Amino acid sequence: GNSGRLLETANWLSAVSFGQKQMSTNARVLVVDDEEIMRDVLSALLTAEDYAVDLASSGTQALEMVRDKDYSVVLLDLMLPDLDGFQVLDGFRKKESSPVTVVVTAYGSIERAVKATKLGAFDFITKPFKNDEILLAIKNATEHHRLREENLRLKRSLRERYSFKNIIGKSPAMQQVFELITQVAPTRSTVMIQGESGTGKELVAKAIHA
């Protein structure tokens, strides 16, 4: 009856809510701001939404933390005591799996927003901000990071699938060659490699002995 359907709906909503919280828990956010009160406010806001939050009070500290740990998102104030926020943004780009950065500044201008975007910033927020504005920016940045990492994993997987010990090929025939190399390489069998000149017999031999 109606009570059964209501119970099913309640269970479904509970599962959706749980799933959303589980998803956000996987996102680690670094808050970079030299003002302690601002770090505390943002930390409380994001922790309440089940994000894992770390704090940095300077650009140098932020670069060290990003180098040592993988973050989904960095919330970066441009006005820092040691480094210009733009220098920090540029430093983030040197890491292969760089975080998605949301820039927060009290000195907003079109020029600064454009410069931040050119250096890889995903979003640009001007102080004072509303909590909902920050949460939406972090949510979008987290999803962008997830999709980007998924894309990188797919590219790495394709590279591994279509290459073998410096031999590259994705045709069914080459995949069969890779499979044969994998099978005979661990054995002590004698293998005769046949093929016309320039077809890669030496590369196959090196792959078997590697």
C-alpha positions in Angstrom: 0.0 0.0 0.0 0.9 3.6 0.4 3.0 2.9 3.5 5.1 0.4 1.6 5.7 2.9 -1.2 6.7 5.6 1.3 9.1 3.2 3.0 10.7 2.3 -0.3 11.0 6.1 -1.2 12.6 6.8 2.2 15.1 4.0 1.8 15.9 5.2 -1.7 16.5 8.8 -0.5 18.6 7.5 2.3 20.7 5.5 -0.1 21.1 8.5 -2.4 22.1 10.7 0.5 24.6 8.1 1.7 26.0 7.7 -1.7 26.5 11.4 -2.1 28.3 11.7 1.2 30.5 8.7 0.4 31.4 10.4 -2.9 32.3 13.7 -1.3 34.3 11.9 1.4 36.7 10.8 -1.3 37.5 14.4 -2.2 40.4 16.0 -0.3 40.5 19.8 -0.3 43.4 22.0 0.6 42.5 25.5 1.9 45.2 28.1 1.4 44.7 31.4 3.2 47.0 33.5 5.4 44.0 34.6 7.6 43.4 32.1 10.4 39.7 33.0 10.8 39.1 32.4 7.0 40.9 29.0 7.2 38.7 28.0 10.2 35.5 29.2 8.5 36.2 27.3 5.3 37.4 24.2 7.1 34.2 24.1 9.2 32.0 24.6 6.1 33.7 21.9 4.0 34.1 19.4 6.8 30.4 19.7 7.5 29.9 18.5 3.9 32.1 15.5 4.5 35.2 16.8 2.6 38.6 15.9 3.9 40.2 19.2 4.6 43.8 20.3 5.1 45.0 23.8 5.7 48.0 25.9 4.6 48.8 29.5 5.6 51.4 30.3 2.9 52.2 29.6 -0.7 55.4 27.7 0.1 53.5 25.4 2.5 50.8 24.8 -0.1 53.3 23.8 -2.8 55.0 21.4 -0.4 51.6 19.8 0.6 50.5 19.4 -3.0 53.8 17.9 -3.8 53.5 15.3 -1.0 49.8 14.5 -1.2 47.1 14.2 -3.9 44.3 16.8 -3.6 41.2 16.9 -5.6 40.7 20.6 -5.1 42.7 23.6 -3.8 40.9 26.7 -2.5 43.6 29.3 -3.0 43.7 32.9 -1.8 45.8 35.0 -4.2 47.1 37.4 -1.5 49.7 35.3 0.5 52.6 36.5 2.7 55.4 34.8 0.9 54.5 34.0 -2.7 52.1 35.6 -5.2 49.1 33.3 -5.7 49.8 33.3 -9.4 53.2 31.7 -8.6 51.5 29.1 -6.6 49.1 28.3 -9.4 52.0 28.0 -11.8 53.7 25.6 -9.3 50.7 23.3 -9.1 50.9 22.7 -12.9 54.3 21.0 -12.5 52.7 18.0 -10.8 51.3 15.4 -13.2 48.2 14.8 -11.2 47.6 18.5 -10.3 44.6 19.6 -8.2 41.8 21.6 -9.6 42.1 25.1 -8.2 39.4 27.5 -7.1 40.8 31.0 -6.6 39.4 33.2 -3.9 40.4 36.9 -3.6 39.2 40.1 -2.1 40.7 42.0 -5.1 38.6 40.7 -8.0 39.0 42.1 -11.4 38.6 40.8 -15.0 42.4 41.0 -15.6 43.2 38.9 -12.5 40.5 36.4 -13.3 41.8 36.0 -16.9 45.4 35.6 -15.6 44.3 33.0 -13.1 42.4 31.1 -15.7 45.4 31.1 -18.0 47.5 29.6 -15.2 45.0 26.8 -14.8 42.4 28.1 -12.3 39.1 26.3 -12.6 37.0 29.0 -10.9 37.4 32.5 -9.5 35.4 33.7 -6.5 35.5 37.2 -5.0 35.3 37.9 -1.2 33.0 38.4 0.5 31.4 35.2 -0.7 28.3 33.2 0.2 28.7 29.7 1.6 26.6 28.2 -1.2 28.9 29.9 -3.8 31.9 28.1 -2.3 30.2 24.8 -2.0 29.0 24.8 -5.6 32.4 25.8 -6.8 34.0 22.9 -4.8 31.4 20.4 -6.0 32.0 21.4 -9.7 35.8 21.3 -9.2 35.6 17.9 -7.6 33.6 16.5 -10.5 36.0 18.1 -13.0 39.0 16.5 -11.1 37.2 13.1 -11.1 36.6 13.2 -14.9 40.1 14.4 -15.6 41.7 11.6 -13.6 39.4 9.1 -15.2 40.5 10.3 -18.6 44.2 10.1 -17.7 43.7 6.5 -16.4 42.0 5.6 -19.7 44.8 7.1 -21.7 47.4 5.2 -19.7 45.5 2.0 -20.1 45.3 2.5 -23.8 49.1 3.2 -24.0 49.8 0.0 -22.0 47.4 -2.0 -24.1 48.8 -0.9 -27.5 52.6 -1.0 -26.6 55.0 -3.6 -25.5 58.7 -3.1 -24.7 59.0 -0.2 -27.2 56.9 -2.0 -29.8 53.7 -0.1 -30.7 50.7 -1.5 -32.5 47.0 -1.9 -32.0 46.0 -4.2 -34.9 44.7 -7.7 -34.1 47.9 -9.2 -35.5 50.2 -7.1 -33.2 48.0 -7.9 -30.2 48.6 -11.6 -31.1 52.4 -11.0 -31.2 52.3 -9.3 -27.8 50.3 -12.3 -26.4 52.9 -14.7 -27.8 55.8 -12.7 -26.3 54.1 -12.7 -22.9 53.7 -16.5 -23.2 57.2 -17.4 -24.3 59.3 -14.8 -22.4 59.2 -16.6 -19.0 60.2 -20.0 -20.6 63.5 -21.4 -21.6 62.2 -22.5 -25.0 64.2 -21.7 -28.2 62.2 -19.3 -30.4 62.6 -18.7 -34.1 61.4 -15.3 -35.3 60.6 -15.0 -39.0 59.7 -12.0 -41.0 60.9 -9.7 -43.8 63.7 -7.2 -43.3 62.5 -4.1 -41.3 59.5 -5.7 -39.7 60.8 -5.6 -36.2 62.3 -9.0 -35.5 65.1 -7.5 -33.4 62.6 -5.6 -31.3 60.6 -8.8 -30.7 63.8 -10.6 -29.7 64.7 -7.9 -27.2 61.2 -7.9 -25.8 61.4 -11.7 -25.2 64.8 -11.4 -23.4 63.9 -8.2 -21.4 
